[in-house]
Amino acid sequence: MSDKKEVLLSIKDLCKYFEIRSGFFNQNVNLLKAVDNINIDIYKGECFGLVGESGCGKTTLGKMIAGLYKPTAGSIMFNNTNLGKISAKERRAFCKDIQMIFQDPYSSLNPRMTVEEIISEPMLVNKTHAKSEMSKRVEHLLNCVGLSSSYKSRYPHEFSGGQRQRIGIARALAVSPKLIVCDEAVSALDVSIQAQILNLLSDLKDEFGLTYLFIAHGLAAVKHISDRIGVMYLGSLVEVAPKEEIYEHPRHPYTKALISAIPEINPNNKKQRILLTGDLPSPIDPPKGCRFASRCYQKCDRFEECQILEPCGNNHLVACKKPLE
């Protein structure tokens, strides 16, 4: 990527809280802080990997960017336009520029629709192509994702999981988006198929000039495709850095634990596994300061200060005071 980077998506102080009601007549109300004060800039043409354990808020963040959830607070700037301050009609015009690839290829496709109908639907809704052009457009997209154009008259149940995910990718490409949110797009697939889909996404990114937000559980899945990686824990970002920097010089103890869990291909290369102990805090009442404090294995007496991402060299940001000392 060039030195002058154009920001395509800028997220500032983004929050998403869900009401949790309990007690008689649901009179007790608590707030589950799924996403709490996230700040990210995603540059045009890059793949930003977002990793973290289940329940940390990755998917919620992706759905807010795609317009499926309304933020509780903060702003989402896309192409210098604040998506939270535009009308519903204007927001719909931006929908075609931000598309989503879902985790489960079995439930994300309508079983009553043919492949041609599934891929054509975004074009019909957004009125991007004439009906006479859609059939050729579908055939072209199927070829782009590695499927035969003869498959367009078939139904989703006739395909394997990997083929269904390719159809989902073709659907996302149908309206020529600028940004695609890949919500754990390979986690439901076999390991051998995962590599094929990752290679396909990488090729399509270059061919169509796409920008990705690639959400995954662990660092192993994003290593191949991402340019920069953000590590998320309990609704907040704890580390952001270029791919090589985060693998070679991880700074946050949670990132180090994730990297230690990546399986080694060569059995002779032995590394020490970091096993986390302690209780995971509740997102309803997260601790002040460092949210990883209850599970941290480093000796640190500045937990209350470890909340904001701070630079530590080489385009590296970390929410931990100990590496900065």
ZIWO-V941068 format. One record per backbone hydrogen bond with DSSP energy under -1.0 kcal/mol. NH is the residue of the N-H (numbers start at 1). CO is the residue of the C=O. If there is no record, write none. Layout:
nh=NH co=CO
nh=NH co=CO
This chain:
nh=8 co=42
nh=9 co=42
nh=10 co=77
nh=11 co=40
nh=12 co=75
nh=14 co=38
nh=15 co=73
nh=16 co=35
nh=18 co=32
nh=20 co=30
nh=22 co=28
nh=26 co=23
nh=27 co=24
nh=28 co=22
nh=30 co=20
nh=32 co=18
nh=33 co=283
nh=34 co=16
nh=34 co=32
nh=35 co=16
nh=36 co=235
nh=38 co=14
nh=40 co=11
nh=42 co=9
nh=44 co=6
nh=46 co=43
nh=48 co=212
nh=49 co=228
nh=50 co=214
nh=51 co=230
nh=56 co=53
nh=61 co=57
nh=62 co=58
nh=63 co=59
nh=64 co=60
nh=65 co=61
nh=66 co=62
nh=68 co=63
nh=69 co=63
nh=72 co=15
nh=73 co=15
nh=75 co=12
nh=77 co=10
nh=78 co=81
nh=79 co=8
nh=81 co=78
nh=83 co=76
nh=85 co=82
nh=91 co=87
nh=92 co=88
nh=93 co=89
nh=97 co=94
nh=99 co=179
nh=101 co=181
nh=108 co=104
nh=113 co=110
nh=115 co=154
nh=116 co=152
nh=118 co=114
nh=119 co=115
nh=120 co=116
nh=121 co=117
nh=124 co=120
nh=125 co=121
nh=126 co=122
nh=128 co=123
nh=133 co=130
nh=137 co=133
nh=138 co=134
nh=139 co=135
nh=140 co=136
nh=141 co=137
nh=142 co=138
nh=143 co=139
nh=144 co=140
nh=145 co=141
nh=146 co=143
nh=147 co=142
nh=151 co=148
nh=152 co=149
nh=154 co=151
nh=158 co=155
nh=159 co=156
nh=164 co=160
nh=165 co=161
nh=166 co=162
nh=167 co=163
nh=168 co=164
nh=169 co=165
nh=170 co=166
nh=171 co=167
nh=172 co=168
nh=173 co=169
nh=176 co=173
nh=178 co=97
nh=179 co=97
nh=180 co=211
nh=181 co=99
nh=182 co=213
nh=183 co=101
nh=184 co=182
nh=184 co=215
nh=189 co=186
nh=194 co=190
nh=195 co=191
nh=196 co=192
nh=197 co=193
nh=198 co=194
nh=199 co=195
nh=200 co=196
nh=201 co=197
nh=202 co=198
nh=203 co=199
nh=204 co=200
nh=205 co=201
nh=206 co=202
nh=207 co=203
nh=208 co=204
nh=210 co=205
nh=211 co=178
nh=212 co=46
nh=213 co=180
nh=214 co=48
nh=215 co=182
nh=216 co=50
nh=226 co=222
nh=227 co=47
nh=228 co=47
nh=229 co=241
nh=230 co=49
nh=231 co=239
nh=232 co=51
nh=233 co=236
nh=235 co=56
nh=236 co=233
nh=238 co=231
nh=239 co=231
nh=240 co=317
nh=241 co=229
nh=243 co=227
nh=246 co=242
nh=247 co=243
nh=248 co=244
nh=249 co=245
nh=256 co=252
nh=257 co=253
nh=258 co=254
nh=259 co=255
nh=260 co=256
nh=262 co=259
nh=269 co=266
nh=270 co=268
nh=290 co=303
nh=295 co=292
nh=305 co=302
nh=307 co=305
nh=310 co=318
nh=312 co=316
nh=317 co=240
nh=318 co=310
nh=319 co=238
nh=325 co=322
